[in-house]
Amino acid sequence: MKKVIVFVLVAALALTAVFAQGASESSSKSYTIHLITMDQMDQHWVACNQGAQDAGKELGVKVVFNSPDTKDDNKQIECINNSVAQGADAILVAANAPDSQVSALKEAAAAGVKIVYVDSPANFESLRLFATDNEAGGKKIGEALLAELNKKGITSGKIGVIGVNPATESCNSREKGFRSAFVGTNFTLLETQYCDGDATRSKEAADNFIAQGCVAVYGSNEGSTVGAGNAVKEAKAAGIDVIGCGSDASDTNKSLVKEGALLCIMGQNPYQMGYQGVKAAVDILNGVDMGGYKYIDTGVNVITAANVDQF
């Protein structure tokens, strides 16, 4: 009789463990995670979202791409507030500016929402940042450009720089790295022209740089690089020798590399930002000890005509 009772108790405990595990998995599957990037237009963010969605499917959580249509601080703040109102358990944020979103993020955290940063952090605490070492990447592009200029026998001249806006930390870090590659040389890097990542405005800025006799033009993000590349393409067709380079491996920018309008671009890994970001968010929601804040470098590649097909 005692053996029967013991067997029943063991069986009951085993079933309890199974149900408990099922409940844990179920609670994990019920999580909703919102991805809020700088905009929905750039292919960079589309790839980030794809990584987030794939991780969500693997883990059985819902991932919502809740981003503004254009780069705008107020629109991004509205997205954060909407995500909280819609019951997001965690938010992956690529902050458009380090300070503008802080108040909204504080309110989100106070409401119990977990914050994970992808690409660009805000000045508000989080356990994880998944991003490119932008300064190092920008320097690599600058060094590649400098090597090409020297190869052509060009040892001095003006270089145009097209940025996004003064507050976008990731792009400004790339520009800082890019400029550092020319320290101690006879090249003059002109004052940055900010075009909010708009390809049309960036082309106009690049056209102006080329009209000033610049030997090269650099763009700090996808749209600014598209603009620089298109301007260089037209200039080359008109017999003007100028070099373009920049950031982000969108299909358009890769095509411009293949065509010779862009010497090289800084290729990031936005897919991994989204993918790893969702996994970290689920771990945080499940109470996993994350060991404090960590920055995870998602890598960078210098993409040229020689290797563009690999990306």
N, C-alpha and C positions, 0 to 999 in steps of 0.2 A: 504493500500500500504506500509505504514511504517512497519507494522508487517511482511509483506512478506520479505522486505529488511533485517530486523533484523534477521529473521529466516535464510535467505540465508547467512548472515554474520556469524552467529553462526555455521551453518553447515560447512561453509568454514574453520572457525577456528578449528573446531573439526577434519576435514579432514587433515588440516595442521599439527595438533598435532599427528595424527595417522601416517602420512608420516614421520614426524620428528622422532617419536619413531622407526619406521621401519628402517629409515636411520641409527639411532644409533645402532640398533641391527645388521644391515647389516655390519656396520663398525667394530663392535666387532667381527663378524663372519669372517671377512676378515683378522684378525690378524694371524700372523705366529709366533709361539714361538718355539725356539730351546732349547733342553735339552742337556747340555754338562757335562757328568760325567767323572770320572777318567778313566774309561774303559767301555767296553761293555760286559765283561766276567762275572764279579761277579754277582751272583743272586741278591745281594743287589741293584745293579744299574738296573737290569731288573725289579725289583719290583718298583723302583723309577719311571722308565719309564711308567710302567703300570698305576700308580697313575696319572702321567701327562697326559697320553693318555685319561684316563677316565674323567678327569676334562675338557680336550679339547673337548671331545664329548658332555659333558653337556653344555658347554658354546658356542659350535659351532665355535671353533678356531682350527687351524691346529697346531699340535705338532710334531716336527721333532726330532728324537733321533740322534743327531749328535755328537758322542763321539769317542775317539781314541780306537784302538783295544787293546792297552796295556797302562799301567800307564807310561806316558812320557810327561814331561813338553812341549817340542817342538811340539809334536803331538796335545796336548790340545790347545796350542796357535794357531796352524794351524786350528783347529776346530772353534775357536772363530772368526778368520779372515774369514774363509769360511762362517760362519753363517751371518756375516755382509754383505759379498759380495752377498749372496743369498737373502738378503732382510729381514732377521729376524727382527720382531718388538721388541721382547724381548728375552733374553737369561737366562735360568736357569743354573747356574754354580755350580758344585762341584769342587772347586779348588784343583788341585793336590798338589800345594804348595802356600803359602800365598803371595809370592812376584813375582814369575816367570811370572804370567799371567797379572800382573797389567798394563803393557804398552798396551797390546792387549785390555784389558777391557776399558782402558781410551779412546782408539781410537774408540771402539764400542759405548761408551757413547757419544762421540763427534759426532758420526754419527746419534745420536738420538735413539740408541737401549737402552732399559731399562734392568737393571741387577737385578736379584734376585738370592740369594744364597740358595743352598740346600746342606745339609750335612757338607760342608767345605767352609768357606769364603776365599776370597783373601783380601789383604790389600788395598781395594778400596771400596769407599762408595756405599751403596745400601740401599734400604728402608726395605728389609726383609731378614732374615736368618731363614730357617726352618731346624733344626738340633737336634741331640741328645746332651744331656749334657754328653759328652764323658768322662770327668774326673770323674764325679759321677758314671757313668756306670762302668768304669774300676775299681773304688774302690769297688763297690759291688761285682764284680767278685773276686777281691783279698780277700775280707772279707769272701766270700763263700769258697774259697780255704783254707784260714787260718783255718776256722772252721773245715773243713774236715781233715786237717792235724792234728789238735789238737785232733780230735775225734779218729784218728788212733794212737795217742800217739807220733806223730812226732812233736818235738818242735824246731828243728833246721835242717839246710841243705841248699843246693844250689837250686835255682830256675832259670830256663832258660827263657829268654824273646826274642820273635821273633817279630820284627817290620817290617814296610813297607819300609820307607826311612826316613832320618832325617828331611825332609821338609814337610811331610804329617801331618798337624796339628791335624786333628781329631784323627788319630791313636796314635800320640804322647801324646795327652791329655788322651786317655784311658790308655796308659802305665803309665803316671804320676799318675793317680788315682790308678791303680793297685799296683804300687810300694808303694804308701802312706799307703796302708793297712798293710804293713809289717814293718813300722817304729816302732822302740822300741822292735822288736822281735829278736830272734836269727837266723833268716833266712837270707841268703845272696843272693840277686838278682844279677845275673851275667850281664855282659855288653850285651846290646842289639845286636842281630844279625839281620841285615836288609836284607830282601829277596824280596823286591818289590811286595809282595803279591803273589808270585809264590809258588804254593802248593808243587811242587817237591823240589825246593830249600829250602823251609821251613821245609820239612820233613828231609832233610839232616842236617839242622841246629839243629832240634830237636833230631835227632839221636846222634849228637855230644854232645848235652847237657846231654842226657841220659847216654851216654858212660862216661861222667865226674861224674856220680853219682848223678845227680839232682833228687830231690824228686818230682819235678813238672815242667811243661813247659807251658808257656802262649803265645798265639798268639794274635796280636792286630787287625787283620782284618780277612776277610773270608778265603783267601788263606793261610795265615800263620796259622790259626786255623785248617784248613784241614790238613796241613802238620804236625802240632803238634799232632793232633788226630790220624793220621795214624801211626806216629812213636810210640806213646804210645800204640796203639793197638798191634803192632808187639812186643813191649817190654813186654807187659802183657802176650802175648802168649808164650814168652820165659821165663816167671816166674819172670820178673822184676817188682817190685811194684813202679809205678810212676803215677802221676796224670796229666791229661791234662785239659786245660780250655782256653777260648778265647772269640772271638767276632763274631757276625753275624749269624743269623738264616737261613742259607741256608739249602737245603734239605740234603746235605752231612753232614754238621755239626750236624744237628738234628739227623741223623742216627747214627753218632758217639756218641752222647749223649745217645741215646737209647742202644747202644752196650756197654756203660760203658767206652769207650775210652776217652771221655770228661766228666768231672764232671759237667760243666756248661758253658754256652755261654751267652754273652751279646746280647740280642735281641733288635734290633732297629725297627723303623717303616718307612722304606724308601718309602713305598707306600704313606704315608701321606706327606712326604717331596715333592714328585712330584705333588701330588694332590693339596695340599695347595699352592705350589709354582706357579702353573699355574693360580690358582684363583687370587693370589696376583698380578701376572704379568698383568692379564686382568684388574684388578682394577686400577693399575697404568697407564696402557695405556688409560683407560677410564677417567683419570683425577680425580679419587677418592682421597680425602684427606686421606693419610695413617697415618697421625699423627707422622711423623718422623720415624727414624729407630727403628725396633723392632726385637728381637730374639724370635722365637717361638720354645719352647722345644717340640719335637715330641714324647718324651717318651722313656723309656727303660725298659726291663724286664730281669730278671735273669732266664734263661731257664735251667731246670734240667730234669732228667729222670722222676721226679714226675709230671711235668707239660708240658712236651714237646709236647704232643698231642694237647694241647690247641693252639699251634702256627703252 
